[in-house]
Each structure stands twice: as C-alpha cells, then as structure tokens.
Amino acid sequence: MNYFQKRYRIVSQLLLLILIGCQSPDSISGRIENAPKDSKIYLIKPGNLRSVAAPYFGTVVDSASIFSNGDFNFSDMPEIKTSELFELAVQPQGKAPNYLKTENPLEANFMPIVLEPGSHVSIYSDWFQFQKRYSIKMPSKNNKALLKLRDINVQAFKTYLNNKNWHVEDGSELLAKEKALLNYQKALMNFANETKELLPALVALRWVSPENDYERVPEFLVEQCKSRKKNYPEHPWVKELCEMASPENLPVLVGSTFPNLKLPLISGDTLDIKTMMGKKLTIVDLWASWCAPCRKENREILVPLWDKYHDQGLNIIAYGLESDLSYWKTAAERDGADRWFQASDLQGDDADFLKKIRVQTIPANFILDAEGMVIAKNLHGKALEHLVNTYFE
C-alpha cells in the first residue's frame, strides 16, 4: 500500500466515524393494530426532565400516518449523537399530537423509547392499549429496561390502584387511598433505585409523579440525585434532578434535624419546638378541624398513644391549618387533642410554619427523637402505633 492509498484509507475511516457519530436512526417502523381511520403516531422529544410523561410539554419532531393495515414508518428522523429519550404517542384525528394519557397505564397512549445513532427500531402495539401491549424487536439495554419498567408499572397499578373506589368523605378511606398510592410509587422507586440505566431510571422517577409532586417521597429524589450524579454529573437532566432534590426545595427530610421554630399556642403562649419536645419521642402533627382523617387520627391513634406513653417521655405538638379560633378549639376539645400542645398562626394553609418546613398536604407528621432528629414521617394508623410501641417497648 503506497502513501496516497494509506492517506485515503485514513481519511475515509475518519469521515466514516464522523458520519456515524451524527447519524440518525434509519427509521422507526412497525404496526399498530385496531388504529382508527386517519390516525397518526408521533415522535415527541421532552425538552427537560419535567417534560417527561407530561401532557402537552414535549415537542413533536416527526409523525407518521397509520395505514389501514396498521403499518407506519417515520421518514424524517432527527439527528442524534448519543442515546436520547423520546416518546411515541398515538393520536386520533383532531387530537393534540403531544397529549399524553398518564392517569392509567392500561389505557396510556404513549411509550418512552431510547433512540441510538444508526439504529433501526421496529415496534408492535395495539391502539387501545398502546403502552400495555407495546413491544420492540431486538430491544437495546435501555429499551429492555423501559419494557421492564412498563411491566412493573402495569402490575403495580393493577394491584394497588385499578378499580379502587375510595369514599373521600370517610377519613379512613382517604388514608387508605394515600397508602395504596405510596405502595404503587414504591414499585417504581425500587426499579429506579436498582437499574443501572440512567434514562429508564429517570422515566420511573417521572412516572412516580407525572404532576411533579414529590412532597411525600422527597428522600427518593435525594437518593436518585446522589446515585446518578456519580456517573452522569454533566447530564442536564441529572442536574435538573439534583436541583429538584435540593433540601431547600423539599419538606424536612428523614435524618435531618427539625427546625426549632417558635409557634403560637392555643393557650396564648408562644414557645419554640425544642421547649415543647418530649424527653424520648415527639410527634409533630399537622392537622385541621375540617380534615376528616386528621380528626379520626386524633381520637383513635393519638389519644391512646398519649395516654399510654406521655409519662414515659412522649409529647405531641399539633399544628392546625386553621383560620377560625372557635372551630379550632372546639375540634381539639371534642377529639381530646387539647391534652397536648396545640399551635396555629390562624392563617390556614398560607402559614409561615408550613412554608418553612415545605409541607402543603395534610394529614402529615414528623416523628422526632430526643435530639429533634426526624426518624420517620407521615406514618398513620397502625403504622404510627407500631413505631411508637416499638420505640418505647
């Protein structure tokens, strides 16, 4: 091989590498059974982490008509240089292309997909259960992980949420609904914590709460930030995740010291939390006279725990989301909750105390040890009883 042949070969290889580096997927094609006439499938690009699995927020980058036999083929794929997350969504004529059904995975009209440079993707699904019946031929590691996440999501939804009918006026039903939702979320959080694949983990994180409400599971965000930051410190979505997981944006975390704030009491005094803490254990309870599950918790859980353990070092500091002093006093007296400290700024849910601990949802509680560290939170009913009993006995 002479000098010019060697030079030509080297230049050709370099050009090939450059082309491969910027190469877009050859295509996405496949079949969607039972698609209505004039329907389409759209390729959507989430612009940031908060846009993943969020209706109307993604940007449509390509579309394809679904023919009468169900076949489709994208023809104008975007160029990509590395693995990127997109979403496929099927829509009938006249529907917004980036509308995603996120409430029920059994009826979801979209599915996340990771595209990689130079790959050809072939999928199959059904119009009426697009996400549930979605399959992909010879999936990559990322897409295998997404399929596994889909299966976990479907099973957890069926187990904990599907066809449940909670009566919102009944306090115990509201707590049962919250418990079921948390169990559903735990299945997705466990996947995110266990998978090594970044993009599927971030999809799981967004499926935990499409509304971007992580008030009840902030520790999950913190752990995900720590985990993903190690391997992907410069990824823009990891940076966004870690911003969401910043302590000043979250409720007081388990393992943190509860802030020693001053609270106005129903008695007229103003005391700081440290002064009111129990010698061994303190329950900071957020409630309201109009909150049915809170009132039920007062009578059936907190009063018995107080009677049993107050002399052994248990104290309760209750903060009421109240605006009327008389309603507050009457509710506390009727429930027997006037036995422990009752505090409120009488500013309803706009109180500074709630803003400082970054809580919006009740019933809520924080369980503190003798040093004021949060050892658990948002435990109710039997779970709260068990923790307190175990702690003292």
Buried (B, 14 or more C-beta within 10 A) or exposed (E): EEEEEEEEEEEEEEEEEEEEEEBBBEBBBBBBBEBEEEBBBBBBBBEEBBBBBBBEBBEBBBBBEBEEEBBBEBEEBBEBEEBBBBBBBBBEEEBEBBBBBBEEBBEBBBBBBBBBBBBEBBBBBBBBBBBBBBEBEEBBBBBBBBBBBBEBBBEBBEEBBEEEEBEEEEBBBBBBBBBBBBEBBBBBBBBBBEBEBBBBBBBBBBBBBBEEEBBBBBBBBBBBBEBBBEEBEEBEBBBBBBEBBEEEEBBBBBEBEBEEBEBBBBEEEEBEBBEBBBEBBBBBBBBBBBBBBBBBBBBBBBBEBBEBBBEEBBBBBBBBBBBBEEBBBEBBEEBBBBBBBBBBBBEBBEBEBBEEBBBEBBBBBBBBBEEBEBBBBBBBBEBBBEBBEEBBE
